[in-house]
């Protein structure tokens, strides 16, 4: 166990997952149980357990005669995840609206401030973690543990996607951070329709930017 009480298997799982999300272990990278175990100076059992968890999350896949490899980021899958996100996140936000108090707004503002600070330092992965914390707050607040668990599963893949799109399709990280301030402001109004419109618009912005970029490249050819 480490200082947080994580088992050896959990530590290996978290380390590998972080490396995949960051892109250090790129799509197609082969993960060998014996090689990882030898590198870490541990037995193979916790490595196998960690890889199995990563397979369940869809971050790695098994290939005949190749073992475990890091899964590709498929646009079709991300589009499906975003469609699911739109449904479950709005449901979580809607259920949270009447429950939010000044302590909650203070917490959301603190996350926003942390995002702005990470953006100014160009700390992409700290920024993404905080972005997920901001949106994940509503799942925890709404009290639906099943939906919260579902969010936690898709958030891992969203992080991989955002690690790419945040740098390519936005002028800078600070502009993304600043997009969260209006969300806090509209939540204070309690106006459900205005809140829904702004949150859905926020979730769809990345696709608008990607489509705009694609249209621009087509005009240039």
NORRA-V36855 format. One record per residue. N is the residue number from 1. RES is the residue in one small letter. D_LAST is the distance of its C-alpha to the last C-alpha in Angstrom with 1 decimal. Layout:
N | RES | D_LAST
N | RES | D_LAST
This chain:
1 | x | 56.4
2 | x | 54.6
3 | x | 55.6
4 | x | 53.8
5 | x | 55.6
6 | x | 52.6
7 | x | 53.6
8 | x | 52.4
9 | x | 50.2
10 | x | 48.7
11 | x | 48.0
12 | x | 46.2
13 | x | 44.2
14 | x | 43.2
15 | x | 42.3
16 | x | 40.1
17 | x | 38.4
18 | x | 37.7
19 | x | 36.2
20 | x | 33.9
21 | x | 32.8
22 | x | 32.1
23 | x | 30.0
24 | x | 32.7
25 | x | 33.3
26 | x | 29.8
27 | x | 28.9
28 | x | 30.7
29 | x | 33.3
30 | x | 36.7
31 | x | 39.6
32 | x | 43.0
33 | x | 46.1
34 | x | 48.4
35 | x | 46.0
36 | x | 45.5
37 | x | 49.2
38 | x | 50.2
39 | x | 47.8
40 | x | 49.2
41 | x | 52.8
42 | x | 53.4
43 | x | 54.3
44 | x | 51.7
45 | x | 52.8
46 | x | 51.1
47 | x | 47.9
48 | x | 48.0
49 | x | 48.7
50 | x | 45.7
51 | x | 43.3
52 | x | 44.7
53 | x | 43.9
54 | x | 40.3
55 | x | 40.0
56 | x | 41.4
57 | x | 38.7
58 | x | 36.0
59 | x | 35.0
60 | x | 36.1
61 | x | 36.6
62 | x | 39.0
63 | x | 37.9
64 | x | 40.4
65 | x | 41.6
66 | x | 39.3
67 | x | 41.1
68 | x | 39.3
69 | x | 35.6
70 | x | 33.4
71 | x | 31.5
72 | x | 27.7
73 | x | 26.1
74 | x | 24.9
75 | x | 22.8
76 | x | 25.0
77 | x | 28.1
78 | x | 27.0
79 | x | 26.1
80 | x | 29.6
81 | x | 31.2
82 | x | 29.7
83 | x | 31.0
84 | x | 34.3
85 | x | 34.2
86 | x | 33.8
87 | x | 36.9
88 | x | 39.1
89 | x | 38.2
90 | x | 38.8
91 | x | 42.1
92 | x | 43.1
93 | x | 42.3
94 | x | 44.1
95 | x | 47.2
96 | x | 47.1
97 | x | 47.0
98 | x | 50.8
99 | x | 51.6
100 | x | 49.9
101 | x | 52.3
102 | x | 52.1
103 | x | 52.3
104 | x | 49.1
105 | x | 47.3
106 | x | 48.5
107 | x | 47.1
108 | x | 43.7
109 | x | 43.7
110 | x | 44.7
111 | x | 41.7
112 | x | 39.4
113 | x | 41.0
114 | x | 40.6
115 | x | 36.9
116 | x | 36.6
117 | x | 38.6
118 | x | 36.6
119 | x | 33.4
120 | x | 34.9
121 | x | 35.8
122 | x | 32.3
123 | x | 34.3
124 | x | 31.6
125 | x | 33.9
126 | x | 36.8
127 | x | 34.5
128 | x | 33.3
129 | x | 37.0
130 | x | 38.0
131 | x | 35.3
132 | x | 36.6
133 | x | 40.1
134 | x | 39.4
135 | x | 38.1
136 | x | 40.6
137 | x | 43.5
138 | x | 43.4
139 | x | 43.8
140 | x | 46.9
141 | x | 48.2
142 | x | 48.0
143 | x | 50.4
144 | x | 48.8
145 | x | 49.0
146 | x | 47.3
147 | x | 44.2
148 | x | 44.4
149 | x | 44.5
150 | x | 41.4
151 | x | 39.5
152 | x | 40.6
153 | x | 39.2
154 | x | 35.7
155 | x | 35.6
156 | x | 35.4
157 | x | 32.1
158 | x | 30.8
159 | x | 31.6
160 | x | 29.4
161 | x | 26.5
162 | x | 27.1
163 | x | 27.5
164 | x | 23.7
165 | x | 22.4
166 | x | 24.7
167 | x | 23.2
168 | x | 19.5
169 | x | 19.2
170 | x | 22.1
171 | x | 22.8
172 | x | 26.1
173 | x | 28.9
174 | x | 31.1
175 | x | 28.9
176 | x | 29.2
177 | x | 33.0
178 | x | 33.4
179 | x | 32.0
180 | x | 35.2
181 | x | 37.6
182 | x | 37.0
183 | x | 37.8
184 | x | 41.2
185 | x | 41.9
186 | x | 41.2
187 | x | 43.4
188 | x | 46.2
189 | x | 46.2
190 | x | 47.0
191 | x | 45.0
192 | x | 43.8
193 | x | 41.2
194 | x | 39.6
195 | x | 39.6
196 | x | 38.0
197 | x | 35.2
198 | x | 34.4
199 | x | 34.6
200 | x | 32.4
201 | x | 29.8
202 | x | 30.2
203 | x | 29.7
204 | x | 26.5
205 | x | 24.8
206 | x | 23.0
207 | x | 21.4
208 | x | 20.4
209 | x | 18.8
210 | x | 17.0
211 | x | 15.7
212 | x | 14.7
213 | x | 12.8
214 | x | 11.0
215 | x | 10.2
216 | x | 9.0
217 | x | 6.5
218 | x | 5.4
219 | x | 5.5
220 | x | 3.8
221 | x | 0.0
